[in-house]
């Protein structure tokens, strides 16, 4: 059996012990780093599957660690930090983090966030470098070639902006996308006032997707931060 490898970057000993003990109970293989310099060296040498990163490191700020890793690797990074301000979360996500968990946290939530990452990695590995023509997520199907969206085999009529938003979320399924990133990708030369338009379009998109299958939420809102498409089993 192949176990996923996790790098825990945390200088607080009690928190680090809590995380590593949790990982041990789930049979995860892990490495630890107590500061940013050690974290970068360990990342380069062991190439972990996932990184759990505290932002408040003693030598290098966690945001800078994210940026340095993102300059050469797309390893999923889950931030675990006491910084709860929305600006900190947005900066971390815009810098390349995949998710953000605020301290104090429950071990159940940590494991749930890891499961989201594994589902996303498994999904990407099935593509095997091929260009995906049809996206499947639960009852949701997106035919990129024909630009057709269906839920439960019923076609969903979307406006061009709604379709672009849906495709962007689908191609990053399981990952939190910030408002800034979405605006930059969909509107290109976005301005602050476009944030209101984004919320309107996203509300409309969610209603259209849920209309054909009651109770299923494909898009998760992270208030003040952005959106994420959930992977539906």
C-alpha positions as a printed Julia matrix, in Angstrom:
233×3 Matrix{Float64}:
   0.0    0.0     0.0
   1.34   3.43   -0.96
   1.01   6.09    1.72
   0.84   9.76    0.9
   3.71  11.87    2.21
   3.01  15.08    4.09
   5.43  17.82    5.14
   4.38  19.6     8.34
   5.94  23.08    8.63
   5.2   24.29   12.15
   7.43  25.83   14.83
   4.91  25.49   17.68
   5.77  22.13   19.29
   2.33  21.3    20.8
   0.57  22.11   17.51
   3.15  20.15   15.52
   2.74  17.17   17.83
  -1.05  17.34   17.47
  -0.78  17.31   13.68
   1.8   14.54   13.48
  -0.1   12.36   15.97
  -3.22  12.81   13.85
  -1.31  11.83   10.73
   0.13   8.77   12.45
  -3.36   7.52   13.36
  -4.25   7.67    9.65
  -1.03   5.91    8.54
   0.31   8.96    6.74
   4.05   9.22    6.24
   5.28  12.65    7.27
   8.29  14.91    7.63
   8.56  18.03    9.81
  10.25  21.4     9.53
  10.52  24.06   12.23
  11.33  27.08   10.06
  11.13  28.33    6.49
  14.7   27.55    5.51
  14.39  23.95    6.66
  10.98  23.73    4.98
  12.34  24.76    1.58
  15.25  22.32    1.79
  12.99  19.45    2.88
  10.45  20.21    0.17
  13.14  20.08   -2.49
  14.69  16.87   -1.17
  11.69  14.68   -0.26
   9.07  16.19   -2.66
   6.03  15.59   -0.4
   2.56  15.03   -1.81
   1.06  17.75    0.4
   2.41  20.55    2.6
   0.78  21.75    5.84
   2.18  25.22    6.47
   2.07  27.63    9.4
   2.51  31.27    8.33
   4.17  32.52   11.51
   7.61  30.96   11.1
  10.64  32.29   13.01
  12.87  33.07   10.01
  10.83  33.42    6.81
   7.18  34.45    6.65
   4.93  31.64    5.44
   3.66  33.74    2.53
   7.21  33.97    1.21
   7.63  30.21    1.65
   4.52  29.67   -0.5
   5.85  31.97   -3.21
   9.26  30.28   -3.26
   7.72  26.8    -3.52
   5.31  27.96   -6.23
   8.23  29.21   -8.3
   9.16  25.58   -9.05
   6.42  23.25   -7.75
   2.64  22.83   -7.72
   2.58  20.66   -4.55
  -0.75  21.29   -2.78
  -0.29  23.61    0.21
  -2.78  23.82    3.08
  -2.12  26.79    5.34
  -2.74  26.25    9.06
  -2.46  29.59   10.81
  -3.67  31.68   13.72
  -4.05  34.6    11.31
  -7.79  34.81   10.82
  -8.03  38.13    8.99
  -9.52  37.81    5.51
  -6.62  39.76    4.02
  -4.15  37.15    5.3
  -6.23  34.32    3.84
  -6.56  36.07    0.5
  -2.83  36.83    0.36
  -1.96  33.2     1.11
  -4.4   31.85   -1.5
  -3.34  34.41   -4.12
   0.29  33.47   -3.46
  -0.5   29.86   -4.35
  -1.95  28.09   -1.28
  -4.71  25.6    -2.05
  -6.64  25.88    1.21
  -6.61  27.73    4.55
  -7.36  26.32    7.99
  -7.57  28.72   10.94
  -6.25  27.83   14.41
  -7.66  26.5    16.65
  -8.87  23.67   14.42
 -10.31  20.2    14.92
  -8.43  17.13   13.74
 -11.59  16.04   11.93
 -11.56  19.23    9.87
  -7.86  18.8     9.08
  -8.44  15.26    7.85
 -11.42  16.44    5.79
  -9.27  19.1     4.11
  -6.67  16.45    3.33
  -9.33  14.2     1.78
 -10.32  17.09   -0.5
  -6.7   17.38   -1.63
  -6.4   13.62   -2.27
  -9.6   13.63   -4.36
  -8.24  16.52   -6.4
  -4.87  14.82   -6.9
  -6.55  11.54   -7.88
  -8.76  13.38  -10.33
  -5.79  15.14  -11.93
  -3.81  11.9   -12.13
  -6.61  10.23  -14.1
  -6.18  12.84  -16.81
  -2.63  11.53  -17.31
  -1.53  14.63  -19.18
  -4.38  14.47  -21.66
  -6.58  17.42  -22.49
  -9.91  16.74  -20.86
 -12.87  17.04  -23.22
 -15.68  16.06  -20.83
 -15.77  16.87  -17.11
 -17.82  14.71  -14.72
 -18.67  15.63  -11.13
 -21.63  13.82   -9.63
 -24.56  14.52  -11.91
 -22.77  17.52  -13.45
 -21.27  17.05  -16.93
 -19.4   19.71  -18.9
 -18.59  18.99  -22.53
 -15.8   21.51  -23.18
 -15.71  20.78  -26.9
 -19.41  21.4   -27.45
 -19.69  23.99  -24.63
 -22.66  22.07  -23.22
 -23.49  21.72  -19.52
 -25.84  19.04  -18.18
 -27.11  18.06  -14.74
 -28.91  14.7   -14.52
 -28.84  14.52  -18.35
 -30.78  17.8   -18.55
 -29.05  20.63  -20.39
 -28.45  23.77  -18.32
 -28.56  27.0   -20.29
 -25.8   29.35  -19.15
 -24.77  32.86  -20.11
 -21.21  33.16  -21.51
 -19.83  34.59  -18.26
 -21.55  31.86  -16.22
 -20.03  29.2   -18.46
 -16.55  30.7   -18.09
 -16.93  30.77  -14.32
 -18.11  27.16  -14.25
 -15.22  25.96  -16.44
 -12.67  27.81  -14.29
 -14.04  26.22  -11.11
 -14.24  22.78  -12.73
 -10.62  22.91  -13.89
  -9.62  23.74  -10.3
 -12.08  21.4    -8.56
 -11.4   21.17   -4.83
  -9.29  24.33   -4.75
 -10.32  27.67   -3.25
 -10.14  30.42   -5.89
 -10.02  33.98   -4.62
 -12.21  36.77   -6.0
  -9.08  38.44   -7.39
  -7.97  35.29   -9.23
 -11.43  34.64  -10.7
 -11.84  38.25  -11.83
  -8.39  38.2   -13.41
  -9.11  34.95  -15.28
 -12.67  35.72  -16.44
 -12.79  39.52  -16.74
  -9.07  39.96  -17.56
  -8.81  43.73  -16.97
 -10.95  43.57  -13.86
 -11.76  46.55  -11.67
 -13.09  46.65   -8.11
 -16.68  47.19   -9.24
 -16.61  43.83  -11.07
 -16.74  42.03   -7.72
 -20.43  42.85   -7.48
 -20.99  41.4   -10.96
 -19.08  38.26   -9.97
 -21.38  37.69   -7.0
 -24.48  38.19   -9.14
 -23.28  35.77  -11.83
 -22.2   33.21   -9.23
 -25.57  33.34   -7.49
 -27.32  32.8   -10.82
 -24.96  29.94  -11.74
 -25.53  28.14   -8.44
 -29.3   28.4    -8.81
 -29.19  26.94  -12.32
 -27.01  24.01  -11.24
 -29.18  23.22   -8.21
 -32.44  23.56  -10.12
 -32.05  20.17  -11.81
 -30.95  18.3    -8.68
 -32.33  19.53   -5.36
 -29.98  19.56   -2.39
 -26.66  19.27   -4.26
 -24.29  22.23   -3.85
 -21.49  22.13   -6.39
 -20.06  25.55   -5.52
 -18.96  26.48   -2.01
 -18.74  30.13   -0.98
 -15.84  31.28    1.19
 -17.21  34.58    2.5
 -14.93  37.5     1.76
 -12.41  35.24    0.0
 -13.79  33.41   -3.03
 -15.32  30.15   -4.25
 -14.52  26.46   -4.59
 -16.13  23.68   -6.64
 -16.69  20.67   -4.42
 -15.85  17.2    -5.68
 -19.13  15.22   -5.54
 -18.81  11.49   -4.98
